[in-house]
Amino acid sequence: MTSAFLELDVRPTLRNGGEPFQEIMQAIASLVPGQGLKLYATFKPVPLFSVLKSKGFSNEARELDNGDWEVLFLPTEGAAHTAPAAAPAADSAAWPAPMQELDNRDLDPPEPMVRTLAATEAMQQGEVLCALLCREPVFLLPELAKRGHAWRGAFEPDGTTYKILIRIGAADREAA
Amino acid sequence: MIGASLSRWSMAYFAAALIALFAAEIMMTAGFGFPGATVAAPETLILVHVVAIGWLSLLMCGALLQFVPVLVVQPLYSDTLALPALVLLVSGLAALVLGFLQLGGYIGTSFPFLAAASVLLGCGFALIIWNLGRTLAAAPKLPLPARFVTVGLVCVAATVTLGIIFALVLGGTVNATSLLVLTGIGRPIHATAGLGGWLTFTAMGVSYRLLAMFMLAPDLERPTTRAALLIGTIALAVAIAGGVIAALTHGNPAIALLAAFIGGVLALALYGADVRHLYRARKRKNIELNSRMTAFAFASLAASVVLIAVLLGLGQLEEHIGAVVFLVAFGWLSGLGLAQLYKIVAFLTWLECYGPILGKAPTPRVQDLVVEPRAVKWFRLYLLAVWAGEIVLLAGLPLLFRVATAAMFVATIGIAGEILRTRRLHNVAAASRLPAGAQLPRLLISSHA
């Protein structure tokens, strides 16, 4: 039996100057249907609200006595199963660290798509590619699906960089 | 969300649209309709609707079937519905032309062509609105460009509804007094809803995204963008709803249209500021032909607004309304449409042909599918011809206007020829044209494979 909330405390990461977005998204991906996320942060994570809203979570933020924040992300009704659709790879197992990172943000379209697909072709089954883009890659995603790769993607909290993780040949495993 | 794929029938829409454009240019060159005939003459009505429905609306529908899914990152609701919609729209336009010929006494049969056109065009546009509306409705949140498109779809519904009423009244199918009155004075509302609401407002929305995409500029969600959407929407509501209410209550729709014009100017000024910002904030310094030519279309839009204001001031708007519509339709909407079509066809053809083998084999770049130095000559000729045509139209020189439209015809044949070469991959060096695994796309149907 799982509890109603998975707890995640990103305060240590933040205090060390780290970027907890990845951690949060992985926690979100590991939720079972109907489960929510209880997040502790050193500030009110406003940019996260819209990101998670688009994934089907409402939020309740509360300031703690010491100035930290506790935010409850609750799956909105009916969204529990559609939420992970933004990133079809919604497995609970963590992905290995990216083997390769691409910064495609300043390339003329469709160069980001060309470079990303070229990189995936050179990688081995199960490896992960990380690519930074300047917008949601609408034409890349169907091509990844066709080639049997799994992906997780979202805008970074800055709202301008779209980060996508692609796991080679993992689509079947994810679906299972 | 699995992104957007290729719209199967958009190329067929584009081809049908270009044929209608040629037809309209031939009519103008032959002296058929305005300025040889009056603005309300059946010949002019044929010309106007071949341009508005045949060329501009089919172009817009083809583009929206491809780009609404991109705007909202959702698949198109139905690829299948796009084909019957195209057939209905084309046959509806044919029936409408026949109906106008009937009104002009060119054909003697008593077949109710205008009623048939009402049914066909009504169903055709309804399918388009349904298909795009369901696609928009599936998005969890509508980005601003998609909201412009949503307002545009409401406006096309209003335009078509008014058009159906006019067609049924003119065809003698209905004769309720209120509808007779509306038909008598409602044409400026119909034209504003169509050219301003449907075509211009939708083009504004799509251009926000396309310009940002092709110039590597940040997507805009500025306060000016929101204000342009809000004020533009209010202006259109005043023009359409206010105009119709005024007409039905024996008031004067001109007051509603004038109020809407002031709002419209404000919305367009905000849009102009946004577009300027996009061009300035772009990361890509050497912009491609489509973005350069689009700038001239924006200049035509600005010139149209100034022209309307000046003519209003001089009290000559009614006298020169044909010249205003000509500049809006051919300088602004067609200028933008042709420039973007040139890029869209190259991009979609590239994606269809080389997308499946990207990374697996060396592939040409999108720019290898086009030869800009050759195409730019046709675009320059087109723009010069349109502006020359506008000047001689205002100066009341109908013969010179026909020379200008002949030059427009030659230029658009040239542009269409370039687009055809792009679609057939003729500009790609033979050795790299079709790497193993790539297939030459079909001319009119795009495949998902």
Contacts between the chains, C-beta under 8 A, distances in Angstrom:
chain1	res1	chain2	res2	distance
A	53	B	140	7.9
A	54	B	140	5.5
A	54	B	141	6.6
A	85	B	1	5.8
A	86	B	1	5.1
A	88	B	2	7.4
A	106	B	216	7.4
A	106	B	283	6.1
A	108	B	216	6.3
A	108	B	284	5.9
A	109	B	213	6.1
A	109	B	214	7.2
A	109	B	216	7.5
A	110	B	347	7.3
A	110	B	350	7.3
A	110	B	351	7.2
A	110	B	366	6.3
A	113	B	355	8.0
A	113	B	358	6.7
A	114	B	358	5.5
A	114	B	359	7.3
A	114	B	363	7.4
A	117	B	358	4.1
A	117	B	359	3.8
A	118	B	358	6.8
A	118	B	359	3.8
A	119	B	359	7.3
A	120	B	359	6.3
A	121	B	359	3.8
A	121	B	360	5.7
A	122	B	359	7.7
A	134	B	216	7.2
A	134	B	218	7.8
A	135	B	213	7.4
A	135	B	219	6.7
A	136	B	3	7.9
A	136	B	73	5.6
A	137	B	3	7.0
A	138	B	3	4.3
A	138	B	4	4.5
A	138	B	69	7.5
A	138	B	70	5.2
A	138	B	73	5.6
A	139	B	3	6.3
A	139	B	4	6.5
A	139	B	5	7.9
A	139	B	70	8.0
A	139	B	351	6.0
A	139	B	355	7.3
A	140	B	3	6.8
A	141	B	1	7.4
A	141	B	2	5.4
A	141	B	3	3.2
A	142	B	2	5.8
A	142	B	3	5.1
A	142	B	4	7.5
A	142	B	5	4.9
A	143	B	355	5.7
A	143	B	356	7.3
A	143	B	358	7.2
A	145	B	2	5.8
A	146	B	356	7.2
A	160	B	218	6.6
